[in-house]
Amino acid sequence: IGAVQVLEREGIYPHQIRRVAGTSVGSILAMFAALGASSADMLERVPTDLQALVMDGGGGKVGSMVRTAVARGMHPGQRSVEFLGHALEDFTGSADVTFRQLLDRCGRELCVPVTNVTRMMTEYCHPKTTPNMPVRVAVRMSMSLPVLLQPVLLQRASAGVADLEAAEVYVDGGLLCNTPTHAFDGWWLSMDPEDSFLRRILDLDRAASYYSRSVRFSPPNPRTLGFTLFSSDEADFTHTWVRPGGGPPPRPHTPARERFEEVERTSSSAAELSRPLQRLLAAIRDLDVNEDGTISEAELERAVEVGDVSSVELLSVFGTTSVPEIFASLNKNADGHIDFGEVVAFIETLGVDLTTHLVGFPARPPRTLAGFAANLFDAVTRDLSRANYSPADRERTIPICTDYVTTQSFDLVAADYEFLVDSARRSTKAFLIEHEHLRAAAALGEPGDD
């Protein structure tokens, strides 16, 4: 919403926006943008407590478990359907306005990616692909976090009226398409007559060759403006795309911030403790004459002598300055050589999660069923986000750092939401400033900053 505020002030939104895409919870904001809602309308209508919007199942934990076993989800999600219907009726006159009708009445194409579990693929709900589908059905599908919300079942036109066995299962669009910046690239969702499916896919025997993403969504559309969201503890590669001045504002004093900073302090303390060991290992690496990948006691003693590690640091890490005792604490299997696994095991006893350093994001033990679902969702989307983005997308992407607010931050307060809105404002302003600078440089025939 903060980004919309900036685009409004610049005269870009709503008048210059003709096509909008959003996935998962972002499909709610995409729907409002397609309706032409002002940022003030969004702030008023979009609920800050998404838990209250989606968690509408009764019966406590027992009820949730029963519904998960029977209907594949803890909550039916009917409350979100009603919320979407009320908003759509207010703007269009119909709670069940379709994608085609939305385009006709509001002048904007809306794209909502959803995950078809039955066919194991992403489908793009849009006036071209699903003209007669109610918008709120697509948005409800796209925000169906597996396990937390029950999936949506839809029948193909060829299926019988009561043939539930033939119904296809749809869940959160963000599972396979977390960042739909590519949605309006290429011809797949183009409404131009020459890009109609009838013209593009004539030979059904060769239809599969038209369906790969590289064929459907190519070439890139330079007029697209995409957004990514990531917290400070995520290894989202678009964090390097944040423009000068586009970082988050100062953190407010809230419970969510305090919890995040407690984890930060623990991680920082463990990292400080491991640094002397890292310097010691660097010295051992340089002294590993036989290059066998293991550490002998003689190599360790030489490294302690020449390495940049003080006696105080040795005491803080190992509790002793004695090389034989240090060697024994590392060489757990007592075979006379320290291998990499033993080094990793010792580092982790210091409280350092080496896997976190390798993959770039911390462990999150799933203590609840909803937490398990969120972890599963993030595990898939992180790898797919890396695969779906290319360096060329930098010029059309606004990366928004949510800092201490993560995908697991459920109990946010008003100050946290104000922080998120301000973060989006800052990122969008910084992007537009750089964009204007590059345009001015191009107009003068001068090379701009990349």
C-alpha positions in Angstrom: 0.0 0.0 0.0 2.9 2.3 0.6 4.1 1.7 -2.9 0.6 2.6 -4.2 0.7 5.9 -2.2 3.9 6.9 -4.0 2.6 5.9 -7.4 -0.5 7.9 -6.7 1.5 11.0 -5.9 3.5 10.6 -9.1 0.4 10.3 -11.2 1.2 6.7 -12.3 -1.6 5.0 -10.4 -4.4 4.4 -11.2 -4.6 6.1 -14.6 -1.5 4.6 -16.2 -2.0 1.1 -14.8 -3.9 -1.2 -17.1 -2.7 -4.7 -16.1 -2.2 -6.0 -12.5 -1.0 -9.3 -11.2 -0.7 -10.6 -7.7 -0.3 -14.0 -6.1 -1.1 -15.5 -2.6 -2.1 -12.8 -0.2 -0.8 -10.3 -2.7 -3.7 -11.2 -4.9 -6.0 -9.2 -2.5 -4.0 -6.0 -3.2 -3.9 -6.8 -6.9 -7.7 -7.1 -6.9 -8.0 -3.7 -5.3 -5.5 -2.2 -7.7 -7.5 -3.6 -10.6 -10.6 -2.1 -9.2 -8.8 1.3 -9.1 -9.1 1.6 -5.4 -7.2 4.5 -3.8 -4.4 3.8 -1.3 -6.8 5.3 1.3 -9.4 2.8 0.3 -6.9 0.0 0.6 -5.7 1.1 4.1 -9.3 1.2 5.2 -10.5 -2.1 3.7 -7.5 -4.5 3.7 -7.5 -6.1 7.1 -4.3 -5.9 9.1 -5.2 -9.0 11.0 -5.0 -11.6 8.2 -5.4 -14.4 10.8 -8.8 -13.2 11.7 -9.7 -13.1 8.0 -8.7 -16.7 7.1 -8.9 -18.6 10.4 -12.6 -19.1 10.5 -12.9 -22.7 11.7 -14.4 -23.5 15.1 -13.8 -26.3 17.5 -10.3 -25.4 18.6 -7.4 -27.7 17.8 -9.5 -30.8 17.6 -11.8 -29.2 15.1 -8.8 -28.0 13.0 -7.3 -31.5 13.0 -10.6 -33.1 11.9 -11.1 -30.6 9.1 -7.5 -31.1 8.0 -8.1 -34.9 7.8 -11.5 -34.6 6.1 -11.2 -31.5 3.9 -7.4 -31.1 3.6 -7.3 -27.8 5.5 -7.7 -26.4 9.0 -10.1 -23.6 8.0 -12.8 -23.4 5.3 -11.9 -19.8 4.3 -15.5 -18.7 3.9 -14.9 -15.5 5.8 -12.3 -14.4 3.2 -14.8 -15.2 0.4 -17.4 -13.0 2.0 -14.9 -10.2 2.6 -13.8 -10.3 -1.1 -17.4 -10.4 -2.3 -18.4 -7.3 -0.2 -15.4 -5.3 -1.7 -16.2 -6.4 -5.3 -19.9 -5.5 -4.9 -19.0 -2.0 -3.6 -16.8 -1.3 -6.6 -18.5 -3.2 -9.4 -22.1 -3.8 -8.2 -21.5 -7.6 -8.1 -19.9 -9.8 -5.5 -19.3 -12.5 -8.2 -18.0 -10.2 -10.9 -16.0 -12.2 -13.4 -12.5 -11.4 -14.9 -14.1 -10.3 -18.1 -16.7 -8.1 -16.4 -14.0 -6.5 -14.2 -12.0 -5.6 -17.3 -15.2 -4.1 -19.0 -16.2 -2.1 -15.9 -12.9 -1.0 -14.6 -10.7 -1.0 -17.6 -7.9 -3.2 -16.1 -6.8 -6.7 -16.7 -6.3 -8.7 -13.5 -4.1 -11.8 -13.3 -4.2 -14.2 -10.3 -1.8 -17.1 -10.5 -3.1 -20.3 -8.7 -1.5 -23.7 -8.2 -3.4 -26.6 -9.7 -2.3 -29.6 -7.5 -4.1 -32.1 -9.7 -2.1 -31.1 -12.8 1.0 -30.0 -10.7 1.3 -26.6 -12.5 0.6 -22.9 -12.2 -2.6 -21.6 -13.9 -3.1 -17.9 -14.6 -6.6 -16.7 -14.0 -7.2 -13.7 -16.3 -9.8 -12.3 -18.7 -8.1 -14.3 -21.6 -7.8 -17.6 -19.8 -10.8 -17.6 -17.4 -13.1 -14.9 -18.5 -16.2 -16.3 -16.8 -14.6 -17.2 -13.4 -15.6 -15.0 -10.5 -12.7 -13.0 -9.3 -13.2 -13.8 -5.6 -13.0 -17.5 -6.4 -9.5 -17.0 -8.0 -8.3 -14.8 -5.1 -9.6 -17.4 -2.6 -7.7 -20.1 -4.4 -4.5 -18.1 -4.7 -4.4 -17.3 -0.9 -5.0 -21.0 0.1 -1.9 -21.7 2.1 -1.7 -25.5 2.2 -2.9 -27.1 5.4 -3.9 -23.7 6.9 -6.8 -23.2 4.4 -8.8 -25.8 2.7 -8.1 -26.1 -1.0 -10.7 -25.0 -3.6 -12.2 -27.8 -5.8 -13.2 -26.9 -9.3 -14.7 -29.1 -12.0 -13.7 -28.8 -15.7 -16.6 -28.2 -18.1 -16.3 -31.7 -19.3 -16.9 -33.2 -15.9 -20.4 -34.3 -14.7 -22.3 -31.8 -12.5 -21.9 -33.9 -9.4 -18.7 -35.6 -10.3 -16.5 -34.5 -7.3 -14.0 -37.2 -8.2 -13.2 -35.2 -11.3 -12.8 -31.9 -9.5 -9.3 -30.4 -9.6 -7.6 -29.2 -6.5 -6.3 -25.6 -6.2 -4.1 -24.1 -3.5 -1.9 -21.0 -3.0 -0.6 -19.5 -6.2 2.6 -18.4 -4.4 3.6 -22.1 -4.0 4.9 -22.2 -7.6 4.6 -18.6 -8.7 5.6 -16.3 -5.8 6.7 -13.3 -7.9 4.5 -13.0 -11.1 6.6 -10.2 -12.6 6.7 -12.2 -15.8 2.9 -12.5 -16.1 2.5 -9.9 -18.8 5.6 -10.9 -20.8 5.2 -12.5 -24.1 1.9 -13.5 -25.7 0.2 -15.9 -23.3 -2.0 -13.2 -21.5 -1.9 -10.7 -24.4 -5.4 -9.6 -25.4 -4.3 -8.6 -28.9 -6.3 -10.5 -31.5 -3.2 -11.9 -33.2 -2.2 -13.5 -29.8 -5.5 -15.3 -29.4 -5.2 -19.0 -28.5 -7.0 -19.9 -31.7 -4.3 -18.2 -33.8 -1.4 -19.2 -31.6 -2.2 -22.9 -30.9 -3.7 -24.4 -34.1 -1.9 -27.7 -34.2 -3.0 -29.7 -31.1 -0.3 -32.4 -31.9 2.3 -29.7 -31.2 0.4 -27.8 -28.5 2.9 -28.9 -25.8 5.7 -27.0 -27.6 3.8 -23.8 -27.1 3.3 -24.3 -23.4 6.8 -23.9 -21.9 7.2 -20.7 -19.9 10.1 -19.6 -22.2 7.7 -19.7 -25.1 4.6 -18.3 -23.5 6.2 -15.5 -21.5 8.9 -14.1 -23.8 10.1 -11.5 -24.6 10.1 -9.5 -21.3 7.7 -6.5 -21.1 9.8 -3.4 -20.3 6.7 -1.6 -19.0 6.2 -4.0 -16.2 6.8 -2.9 -12.6 7.2 -5.7 -10.1 7.7 -5.9 -6.3 9.4 -8.4 -4.0 9.2 -8.6 -0.2 11.8 -10.1 2.0 12.9 -9.8 5.7 16.4 -9.2 7.0 17.0 -12.8 7.8 16.2 -14.0 4.3 18.7 -14.7 1.5 16.5 -13.1 -1.1 18.8 -12.2 -3.9 16.8 -9.1 -4.8 18.1 -7.5 -1.6 21.1 -6.4 -3.6 18.7 -4.4 -5.9 17.6 -2.0 -3.1 18.4 1.5 -4.3 20.2 4.1 -2.2 17.7 5.4 0.3 15.4 2.5 -0.3 16.1 0.6 2.9 13.6 0.2 5.8 12.9 3.0 8.3 13.9 2.8 12.0 12.3 -0.1 13.8 9.4 0.8 16.1 9.3 -0.6 19.7 7.0 -3.6 19.3 6.9 -7.2 20.5 7.7 -8.5 17.0 10.8 -6.3 16.9 11.9 -7.5 20.4 11.6 -11.2 19.4 13.5 -10.7 16.2 16.3 -8.8 17.9 16.6 -11.4 20.6 17.3 -14.0 17.8 19.7 -11.5 16.2 21.6 -11.1 19.5 21.9 -14.8 20.0 23.2 -15.3 16.4 25.6 -12.4 16.7 27.1 -13.7 20.0 27.6 -17.2 18.5 29.2 -15.7 15.4 31.6 -13.7 17.5 32.6 -16.8 19.4 33.3 -18.7 16.2 35.5 -16.1 14.6 38.7 -17.1 16.4 38.1 -20.7 15.3 37.6 -19.5 11.7 41.0 -17.7 11.8 42.6 -20.8 13.3 41.1 -23.0 10.5 42.4 -20.5 7.9 45.9 -20.9 9.3 45.5 -24.7 9.3 44.4 -24.6 5.7 47.6 -22.7 4.7 49.7 -25.2 6.7 48.0 -28.3 5.3 51.1 -29.4 3.3 49.8 -32.9 2.4 46.4 -31.4 1.4 44.6 -34.5 2.8 41.7 -32.4 4.1 42.2 -33.4 7.7 44.0 -31.8 10.7 46.8 -33.5 12.6 47.8 -32.4 16.1 51.1 -31.2 14.7 49.3 -29.0 12.1 47.0 -27.7 14.9 50.0 -26.8 17.1 51.7 -25.0 14.2 48.5 -23.1 13.4 48.2 -21.9 17.0 51.7 -20.6 16.9 51.4 -18.7 13.7 47.7 -18.0 13.6 46.1 -14.7 14.5 44.4 -16.1 17.6 45.2 -14.9 21.1 45.3 -16.9 24.3 42.2 -15.1 25.6 40.3 -16.1 22.4 41.5 -19.7 22.8 40.2 -19.8 26.3 36.8 -18.3 25.3 36.3 -20.8 22.6 37.9 -24.0 23.9 38.2 -23.3 27.6 42.0 -24.0 27.5 45.2 -22.9 25.7 46.6 -26.4 25.7 47.0 -27.7 22.1 46.5 -31.4 23.2 43.3 -30.5 25.0 42.0 -28.4 22.1 42.8 -31.3 19.7 41.0 -33.8 21.9 37.9 -31.5 22.1 37.8 -31.5 18.3 38.8 -35.0 17.5 35.8 -36.8 19.0 36.4 -40.2 17.4 40.0 -40.2 18.6 41.5 -41.3 15.3 44.4 -38.8 15.4 42.9 -36.6 12.7 40.2 -33.9 12.8 37.9 -34.1 9.8 35.4 -31.5 8.5 32.4 -33.2 10.2 34.1 -32.9 13.6 34.8 -29.2 12.9 31.2 -28.6 12.0 30.0 -30.4 15.0 32.2 -28.3 17.3 31.1 -25.1 15.6 27.4 -26.0 16.2 28.1 -26.6 19.9 29.1 -22.9 20.0 25.5 -22.0 18.9 26.4 -21.3 15.2 24.1 -23.0 12.7 26.5 -23.6 9.8 23.6 -24.5 7.5 22.2 -21.0 8.0 25.4 -19.5 6.8 25.5 -21.9 3.7 21.9 -21.4 2.6 21.4 -17.8 3.8 18.3 -18.2 6.1 17.9 -19.5 9.6 16.1 -22.7 10.8 12.5 -22.3 11.9 11.3 -25.4 13.8 7.7 -26.0 12.9 6.0 -26.1 16.3 2.5 -26.1 15.0 0.6 -27.5 12.0 0.3 -24.0 10.6 4.0 -23.5 11.1 4.8 -26.7 9.3 2.6 -25.5 6.4 4.4 -22.1 6.3 7.8 -23.8 6.3 6.8 -26.1 3.5 5.5 -23.2 1.5 8.6 -21.1 2.0 10.9 -24.1 1.2 9.3 -24.4 -2.3 8.9 -20.7 -3.0 12.5 -19.7 -2.1 14.1 -22.0 -4.7 11.5 -21.1 -7.3 12.0 -17.4 -6.8 15.7 -17.8 -7.5 14.9 -19.8 -10.6 12.2 -17.4 -11.9 14.2 -14.2 -11.6 17.0 -13.1 -13.8 19.5 -10.1 -13.4 17.5 -8.4 -16.2 14.5 -8.1 -13.9 16.4 -5.6 -11.7 15.4 -2.7 -13.9 11.7 -3.4 -13.4 11.6 -4.6 -9.8 11.1 -2.7 -6.6 12.6 -4.8 -3.7 10.9 -4.0 -0.3 12.8 -5.0 2.8 10.4 -5.8 5.6 13.3 -6.1 8.1 12.2 -7.7 11.3 8.7 -8.6 10.0 8.9 -12.2 8.6 6.4 -14.6 7.1 6.0 -16.0 10.7 5.1 -12.7 12.3 1.5 -13.2 13.0 0.8 -10.9 16.1 1.7 -7.6 14.6 0.4 -4.3 16.0 -0.5 -1.0 14.4 3.1 0.3 14.6 4.4 -2.8 12.7 1.9 -2.1 9.9 2.9 1.5 9.7 6.5 0.4 9.5 5.7 -1.9 6.5 3.8 0.8 4.7 6.7 3.2 5.2 9.2 0.6 4.0 7.3 0.2 0.7 7.1 4.0 0.3 10.9 4.4 0.8 11.7 1.5 -1.7 9.4 2.9 -4.3 10.6 6.4 -4.0 14.3 5.3 -4.3 13.4 3.2 -7.4 11.6 6.1 -9.1 14.5 8.5 -8.4 17.0 6.1 -10.0 14.7 5.5 -12.9 14.3 9.2 -13.5 18.1 9.7 -13.3 18.6 7.0 -15.9 16.0 8.5 -18.2 17.6 11.9 -17.9 21.0 10.5 -18.6 19.7 8.6 -21.7 18.0 11.8 -23.0 21.3 13.6 -22.7 23.1 10.8 -24.4 25.2 10.0 -21.3 25.7 6.6 -19.8 23.7 6.1 -16.6 24.5 4.1 -13.6 23.7 0.4 -13.9 
